[in-house]
């Protein structure tokens, strides 16, 4: 199933619906830096993308907060392909 991007009410946050679990169970994970995300392969890969500021991961989606100067037209395809390539 392809990853789907959904805008949110916050113009700096985007929801990426994966269609399969990114986090098992009822847990969630938030990362605010690449250092915090270092032990999570998906989060670490997402932080390699210029413009990614923070991540919230739960169930079957990832919410990406972008920096103010980043543009969704550039980020969406990069985030989408990174998620698709990073999950088994």
HUUR-V36672 format. One line per field, one symbol per residue. phi: phi as a letter, one per 20 degrees, with the letter a starting at -180 (. if undefined). A space follows every 50 residues. Layout:
# HUUR-V36672
phi: ???
This chain:
# HUUR-V36672
phi: .ffdecfcfefeccddeenbfdcfmefccccdafffegedgfffffffeg oedbcccbldbcddedffefdffefgfffgfffffeef
